[in-house]
Amino acid sequence: MSFYDQKVAEELGLDFVDVKMQDTATYRKYRKILLAQYPDKAEMGWPTYIICDSPDGEFKIVGEVKGAHPKGEFRSKLQEVVAQMN
């Protein structure tokens, strides 16, 4: 699923970072974003995509897409978030 999701994100002009909790180096790098959105990790869907501006610096969370979706629905939900960015 993440291969397709990455492809859709990149088609919409977004960078895609796959953060698996077992990948400790990457998880540590982006943990601040996850905890800003989910301080106790409750209410997360699997998968959860957090869309943010400047993830390596002073980030701003723009939106999210939670849970598994059929291909077209994922694209639509992500497009809604991207539209809010403009």
C-alpha positions in Angstrom: 0.0 0.0 0.0 2.7 2.5 0.8 4.2 2.2 -2.7 0.9 3.3 -4.2 0.4 6.0 -1.6 3.9 7.3 -2.2 3.3 7.5 -5.9 0.1 9.5 -5.4 1.7 11.9 -3.0 4.6 12.5 -5.4 2.1 13.1 -8.3 0.5 15.8 -6.1 3.9 17.4 -5.6 4.5 16.2 -2.0 7.5 14.4 -0.6 6.7 11.1 1.0 8.6 9.9 4.1 7.8 6.4 5.4 8.2 6.4 9.1 8.0 3.0 10.7 8.3 3.0 14.5 10.7 0.1 14.3 13.1 2.3 12.2 14.4 4.1 15.2 16.6 6.6 13.4 13.8 7.9 11.1 11.2 7.7 13.9 13.4 9.8 16.2 13.9 12.4 13.4 10.1 12.9 12.9 8.8 11.9 16.3 8.1 15.6 17.2 5.6 15.8 14.3 3.7 12.7 15.4 3.6 13.8 19.0 2.4 17.3 18.1 -0.6 15.7 16.3 -1.1 12.7 18.7 0.5 13.4 22.1 -0.5 10.0 23.5 -0.7 8.2 20.1 -4.4 7.6 20.7 -6.9 8.1 17.8 -4.3 7.2 15.2 -5.4 5.2 12.2 -3.3 2.7 10.5 -1.8 4.0 8.4 -1.7 7.6 9.3 -0.3 10.2 6.9 0.5 13.6 8.4 0.9 16.3 5.9 3.1 19.1 7.1 5.2 22.0 5.8 8.9 22.0 6.6 9.1 18.7 8.4 12.9 19.1 9.0 12.6 22.5 10.6 9.8 24.7 12.1 7.0 22.4 10.8 3.4 23.3 10.5 0.8 20.4 10.3 -1.5 21.1 7.4 -3.7 18.0 7.6 -3.8 14.3 7.7 -5.3 11.2 6.0 -6.0 8.3 8.4 -6.7 4.7 7.6 -6.5 2.5 4.5 -8.5 3.7 1.6 -9.2 2.4 -1.9 -6.9 4.0 -4.5 -9.3 6.7 -5.8 -10.5 7.6 -2.3 -6.9 8.1 -1.0 -6.1 10.4 -3.9 -9.3 12.5 -3.2 -8.6 12.8 0.5 -5.0 13.8 -0.1 -6.1 16.3 -2.8 -8.5 17.9 -0.2 -5.6 18.5 2.1 -3.3 19.8 -0.6 -6.1 22.3 -1.7 -6.1 23.7 1.9 -2.4 24.4 1.6 -2.9 26.8 -1.3 
